[in-house]
Amino acid sequence: MSSPADDTPPSPIVRLVGVYDADSTLRGEVTYWIGARLGRAHCSLCDITHGLARERREWKVCRAGLPVRFDTYHRDDQPDAIRVALDGVVPAVVAETEAGVVILVGPETLDECAGSTDRLVTAIELAVDNAGMRWPNPQ
């Protein structure tokens, strides 16, 4: 027998948040940029969203087509609730819902995206389905 709580629909996703494996300071940005060029630093989320110096046009178009806002942070400036949920595992993409934070995509899956925005969207959609979550209703 199911309880009334079992029939409650899942809380809709309020926004998506990506956290880079880099710091937001000028020193952090420069250190990452140089390290990435020398093969000493790598962030697969950066590979998806950024080119050599700025956000990729393909990413801007992709982000604009998502059903919710997609914000990005660096490991040193991410919101506390996300920091707690990720427990130091970055890069990652999480969903914020009214009920809390749910990890959707971790470092390994982001690596598998190989810089592709399409693969990232597919990975997010699969994770949302697997978690039994739902997108907000269109207005």
N, C-alpha and C positions, 0 to 999 in steps of 0.2 A: 504494500500500500504506500502511495506517495504522500508526502506532506505538502501543505500549500507552498512551502518554500521551494520544493522541487519544480513547481510549475512557474516560478518567477523567471521571466526572461532575463538573459544575461545583460549586465550593464553595458550600454553602448560605449564605443571608443570615443573619447573626447578629443584626443590628439595623439599623434605619434611623436616620439622623441628619439633622435639618434645621438649617440655619444661617441665622439672621436677619441682615438688613442693618441692624443696630443694635448698640450697645454695651451691656454688661450693668451698667455702673455706674449709680448713681442719676442722675448727671448725664446719662449717655448715654440712659437711659430717658426722662427728662424732655425732653431735647433732641429725641429722636425723636417723642415724643407731641405736643409743640408743633409741630414741623416737619410732622408728618403732618396736623395740623389746619389748618395754613397752606398746605398743598400744596407744601412744600419738602423733605419726606422721604417716602419710600415704600418699603415692604417687602411684597411680595406674599405672602410666607410668613406675616408678621404678620397680614395681612388674612384669611388662612385660619384661623389658630389663635386669634386674639384679637379681642375686641370693643374697646370704648373703654378699658376698664381691666383686664380679666382674660381668662383663657382662655374661649373660647366652649364652651358645653355641647355643641354639635354636634361640635366638634373632640374633646372628651373621649370621646364615644361612638365616634366614628370611630377614634380612636387605640386604644381598648380592643378594637376588632374586628379589628385588623391581626394577621397571623400572627407578627409579631416586635415587639419593643419599638421605639418611635419616640421618641428623645430629641431635645431641641432645645438649641441653644447660640446664643450671640451671636458676632459676628465676632471679638470680643476674648477669648472664653473657650473657643473650640472646641479639641478635642484636636489635637495637633500633626500627626498623620497625616492628619487631615481638612483642616487648614489647608494642608498641602503639596499634597494632591490638588486642592483647589479653587483654589489659587494666586490668592486674592483675589476670586474670582468668587462673589458672594453676592447674594441669597439662593439657597440650593440645598438639594437633598436628595440624600444619598448612601447607599449600602448598604455596610455593613461585612461582610466575609466573612473566613473564616480566611486567605484568600489576599491580602487587602488591601481598599482602599477603591475603590469604583466610583461615579462620578458618575451619578446617575439623572435628576435634574430640575434644570435651571438657571433663571436669572431669567426668560427669555422664556416658558418653559412655565409657570412659576408665575404670571406675569402672565395667561396665557391661562386659568388656572383661575378667575380673577375672584372670588376669595374662597370658592370652592366646595370643600368637603371631598370631595365625590363626584368632582369633576374631578381633584383631586389624587390620589386613590386610582387612578383610571383612568390617569392619566399615569405613576404609579409602576409599576403592573402592566404597562403597555405597555413601559416602559423595561426592566423586569426581563426580559420576554419577548424584546425586541430584543437584549439583552445576553447571552442564553442562560444567564441565572442561574436559580437555583431557590430556592424557599422551603424552610425546614426541614421535615422530615417531622413530622406531628402526633404528639404523644406519646400 
